Amino acid sequence: MSGDHNISYSLMCAVCEGNVERVRELIDSFDLSYSQARSEGYALLCIAVFNEHTEVAKLLLTYGSKVKISWFSSLRLGCEVFLL
């Protein structure tokens, strides 16, 4: 369990920093998948959008992170800011 926590923490840090290559490396090295609607993928995508790391957000979407947009969600608001 501790190893999974460390990987998740490392991935979250890389997303927060906008480190596209590190995010890709962690996802590929540990065969992480966001093809299912999992809260981790959604949270990481929100963090990337909130911090304006568009390349990381695109990468997470490419790897299958699901977008769950409700009308007033922070992710939707973040996406609207990028579209302005």
Number of C-alpha atoms within 10 A of each C-alpha: 5 7 8 10 10 11 15 17 12 15 20 19 16 20 26 19 16 20 15 18 12 17 22 18 12 16 18 12 9 10 9 14 14 19 13 10 13 12 13 14 22 21 16 22 26 21 23 26 25 18 16 17 18 17 15 27 23 16 17 24 17 12 17 16 24 20 15 12 13 10 9 8 12 15 22 17 16 17 17 10 12 11 7 5
